Structure formats: C-alpha cells, structure tokens
Amino acid sequence: MILHKLLEEVLTGETGDDATALVRRAAELIAQTGRPATDDPSTGLSADELAGCVIRTLALDEIAALRPTLSPEFPVYASVLTGEEEQATAGIADAVSFDPGGTLDVVIDWKSDVRPTDETLAHYHAQVRTYLDMTGARRGLIVLVTTGRVLQVMPSGAQ
C-alpha cells in the first residue's frame, strides 16, 4: 500500500521525486500504519528502501518514457450483456498513459512481490488484460517494483 501511495503522490505532484522527500513521506506513511519502521527491509518496513524502490521504478526506461503522460489511480468500468443479464466489471488501474491525441494507450499495474510465482504472474496478466479489454488500451505493463522487472501484456485480440 505504501509503495502504491508513494507512486501515486509522485505522479500527482503531491510528493517530490527526490530521495529526501520520498524517505520523509514513506516514514509518515509507515507511522500511519502503526507498524514500526526498520533500517533493514528484510525485517520490516524501511522508509529508505521504499523511497529507493520508487526512485528505481520511475527510472525504468519504459516508465521514464511514459511518465509525462501518466495518470495514477484511474477507474475503469465495463459492462457486457450475457443473455438477459448484464455483467458489470469495475477496477482501478494503478496508472494509465494517454497518447498525444488523448486516447488511453497503456495500463500500468505496480506489483511489490519480491518473488511472484508463475501462478501469481498469470493472475496479474489476466487482471491487466481485463483492464485492456475494458478500456481499449493498446498495451499493459506489469511493473514488479522491487526487482525492476517489466512484463508486457497485450489485449485479448492481440495475442
């Protein structure tokens, strides 16, 4: 939650993207959880590690290229008629990018797993693909923010 909040606040301009601002804000968010802060990220929540993770994520080539066009926490909705019933789907994309014409182009999902299983990654792919199908976006990115790995997802019809 803290990583998502930090990324959201940097993208909206609420929090600066420098290490000092991010460490300060991460420490505030950790305190709000009621959990203790630690210097060792392997034993708990580390403001330094959280800030560094955000800095590294925003510096990834794929994200740095999109950053000027990113909007965080973007609600997505769709409905489909199946027979006589309507099936509604709603979600919130962690970030989206719009092309120069204002069309939704890329859906981004931040993930903080350190070692996600193949099953977990398949679930993430399905989630982002659903968002792509709902919005008509051209492509999706699953960004594993702790490792810097970026996985591309294509809409259902583009496989």
N, C-alpha and C positions, 0 to 999 in steps of 0.2 A: 504494500500500500504506500509506503514511504517513497519508494522509487517512482511509482506512478505519479504521486503527488508532486515530487520534485520536477519530473519531466514536464508535467502539465504546467507548473508555475513558471518554469523557464520559457516554455513555448508561448505563454501568455504575457510574459514580461513581468510577472509578479515577483519573481526571484531572479537575480542576476545569474549568469552562467559561469562566473568565476569561482574558484575553489573556496575563497573566504565566504562568499555569500551562500554557497551551497552547503558548506560544513555547518555554518550557523543555522541555516534553515533545517537541515537534517537533524541537528541536535534538538531544535524546538519540536520537530515532529516526533522524534523518539520520546521526548519527555511527555508529549501529549498522549502517547500510548500507555504510559505508566510503567513501561519496561525500562530496565537500566541500560545505559549506554556503556559500550566497551571499546577499548582500543583494538581488540583482536576480533575481526569479523567472523572467525570460526567459532567464537563463543557467544555471539550475540550481535546486537545492532551497533554498528560502528558508523558514526557520522562521517568520518574521513573516507571509509570505504563506499558508503552510499553516494557521497559527493563525487568521488573518483569514478564511480560507475556511471553516473550521469554525464560527466565530462567525456569519458571514453565513448559512451553511446552516441552523444551528439557529434563526436569527431569521426564516427564511422563514415566512410566515403558515401555510402548510399543515403545516410541520414543527413549528412552535411549538405549534400546536393539538393535535398528536398526541404531543408529547414526553413528557408524563406517562405515556403508555401504551406507549412504545416499548421493545422488547427487541431488542438487537443480535445479529447473527450467529446467526440462527435456522435450524436444519437443517430441510430439507423433503424428504420421501420420498413416492414413489408407485410403484405397480406396476399394470400392465394386462395382462390375458391377451389375446393375439392368436393365435387358433387354439390350438395346443398349447404355445405359448411364452409365458413371462412376460417382459415388458419392464419393467425397474426404472429409475427415474429418481431421482437424488439431487442436492441442491444446498444452498447456504446463502444464505438471504436476508440482505441487509445489515442490515435492521431490519424488524420487524413491529410492528403495533399491535393490541391486543386491545380489543374493545368492553367496556362495563361488565359484561356477562354472562360474560366470559372467552372469547368466541369470536374467533378470528383474523379481523380485519377488513380491515387494509391491509398490503400488502407494499411495502417500500421498497428501491430499488436505487440506491446512490450511484454516480455516474459522474464521473470527473475530466477527461474530454475537454474541451478548450477549444473546438474546432470540429468536433464529430462530423458525419460525412457522413450523408446520408439513409439510405444502406445500413446504416451503423452503428446509427443510431437504430431502424431496422426490426428489426435483430438484438436490440437491447435490449428493444424492445416484445415480441418473441416470447419472450425469456427471462422477463420478468416475467409475461407471460400464462401461460406454462407453470407458474410458481410459483403463480399464482392458481388455475389449474385443479387443481393438485396439492393445494392447501390448502383450497380452498373460500372463500378470502378474497373480499371484496366488490369491492375495487379495488386497484390498484397505482399507485405513484408512481416515476417515474424522475427522480432529482434530479441535475441537472447542477451539481455543487457549485462549479465555477469560475465559472459565469455566473449561477447562481441560478435557472435555468430549471427548472420542474417540469412534467413530462409525465404525464398521467393514462393509465392502462391499465385496461381492463375485461376480465373473464374472457371466454373464447371465446363462451359462450352469450349474453352481454350486448351484443354488438356491434350 
